[in-house]
Amino acid sequence: MGHSRAEKAESRKRILDAAATRIREVGMDSVSVNELMQSANLTHGGFYGHFKSRSHLMVAALEQALADGEAASAAHTGKRGSMTVKSIVNSYLSPTHRDNPATGCAIPTLGGEIGRADPEIRAVMAEQLKRSFKTMEEALGQTGPDAKQFAVAAWSMMVGAMMISRVMADDPEADRVLALARKSVLDLAETYG
């Protein structure tokens, strides 16, 4: 007996939701298809009804993780109207974001691993970075080479600070790393704005 399209779509969504969370928890290389299918309450045999291969799943999971992070950021930073550089920076460089890598931005969580991944996976993250740069340019309210330069510098500082703060999470200096990066990005925004 076959499954309806709606049931199949729901099963695929459960797999992707579980995979998007799991890759941020343990990294892409550590995700087991069998464990993932069990966590989605599905059998291992059903995996190939949804994905051609583990690699295909990893691309889709990364897309989902990046989309989840972007949606969470947009919801948080846009609560009081349009996004500003300050709202993006304060949301991103927060202890809450740092302490919840499984639901936060996948870039600092997986960036090092993705840099060594195959071109298809790197392209997914590269496109997200370009969207993030564009969002920051728009938040700055400027266009042109200076705005692009600011956006790249800001995201580079923010992602780096998030990675460092997560490494130091049990150390009081972890919060200081976030605070210093927030100040640096906001000071830089004044220079460019």
N, C-alpha and C positions, 0 to 999 in steps of 0.2 A: 504494500500500500504506500503510495507516494505522499509526500508532504506538500502542502499548499505553498504557493510563493510567499505568502505572508509569514508562514512558519519558518521557511528557509531564510528569509530576510531577517527574522528575529533571531534565529540561531547564529547567523553570520554576525549580527550586531553584538550578541553576547560574546562571541569569540574575539571580535575586534576590541570591544571594551576591556575584556580581560587581558588581551595581549598588549594593548596600549598602556595599561597600568603596569603590567608585569615588566615590560621592557624598561620602564622608568625605575622600577624597583631593583632589578637585577642585571640589566643590560641585555642587549639583543642576543649575544652569544649564549647566555645562560637560560634562555627560555626553552623549555621542553614542550614540544607539541602535545605529548601525552598528558602532562600536568595541566597544560592550558585547556585542553578539551575537557578534562575532568572538572576544572574550575568553572567551566561554562556549562556543566552538567550534560555533556555530550560524549559520545564514544569516539575513540581515536579513529575508527574506521570512517566516520562521517567527515573527517577533516577535508579529504580530497573532493568532497561534494561542494566545498566552499572556496578552496584555494588550490592552485595548480601545484604549489610546492611550499616548503617552509620559507624560502626566499620571498615568494609572492606574499605570504602572510606578513613577513617582516616589513616589507614596503608599505602594505596597507596599515599595519599597526603603527608604524612611524607617522604616516599621514594622519591617522586618527589621534595619536598622542599630540602631535603638533596642533591639530585643529582644536582639540580639547583645551590645550594650554592657551591658545589664542582666544577662544571663546571665553574662558574664565577671566583672562586679563581684560578683555573688552568689557565684560560685565562689571568687573570690579572698578576699572579706571573710568568708565563712563557713567557711573552712578549719579554723578552730579552734573551731567551735561556732556559736552564734547571732551574728548581726550586732550590732555595737555602733557607737555613734557614732564611736568611735576607729578601728575597723576600716574603716568606710566612708570616713572622712576620709583615713586613711593610704593606702588603695588608690587613691582618686580623685585625690588631690593628690600623686601620685608622678611623678618624672621619667620612669618607664617609660610611664605613661599619657600624659603630655605628648608624649613622643617617638614615639608610635605612634597618630596620629589616625585612620588608616585602619581600625584595629581597636578603637578606644576609644569612649567615649561620643560620640554624635552631637550632643548638645546644644551644647557649646561650639564644635564644629566647624561646625555648620550654623545655630546659633541666629539670627544676624544675617540670614542669607538667608531662613530660615523666617518670620521676623517680617514679611517683605515678600511672602510667598507667598500663594496662594489659601487661603480658609478651610478647605478640606478638609485640606490639608497642615498648616496651623497647628494644627488640631484634633488631629491625630495626635501632635504634639509636646506640646501642652498636656496631653493625657491621660497621656503619659509623665511629665511634670513632676509631675502630681498623684500618680502612683504613687510617684515618688521622694520627694515630701514625706511621703507616708504611711509609706514605709519608714524615713525618718529619725525620724518621730514614734515609731514602734515601737521603733527602736533606742534612743531616749532613755528609753523605758519610762514615758512620761507620756502623758496625753490632755488634751484641752481646748484652749482658745484659746492658752495659753502654748506648748504643744508645737507647735501649728500655726505660730505665729509663729517659733519657733526653727527649725523645718524649712525654712520659706521663706527665712529669713535665711541659714541654713547653706548651702543649695543655691545661693542667689544669690552668696554669697561664693566658693563652690567653683567654680562655672561661670565666674564673672568672673576668678578667679585662674588657672584653666586657660587661658582665652583669652589673658590677658595674658602668662602664662608661655610659651605657644606663640609669641606674637609676638616675645618676647625670647629664644627658645630658644638662640641662639648666644651669648648674653650670660650671664656668671656670675650676674647678678641674677635670671635666670629661676628658678633653684632657690630663691633667697631669697623670691621671690614665693610660691612653693608653701609654703615653711616658715612664712612669716608668716600665710598664710591658714589653714594647719593649726592653728597656735597660736590664732588668733582664734576659729575654729569650736569648738575644744576648750574654750577659756576660756568661750565663750558657753554651751556645753553644761553646764558646771558651774553657771552662773548659773540655767539653767532646770531642771537635773536635781536 
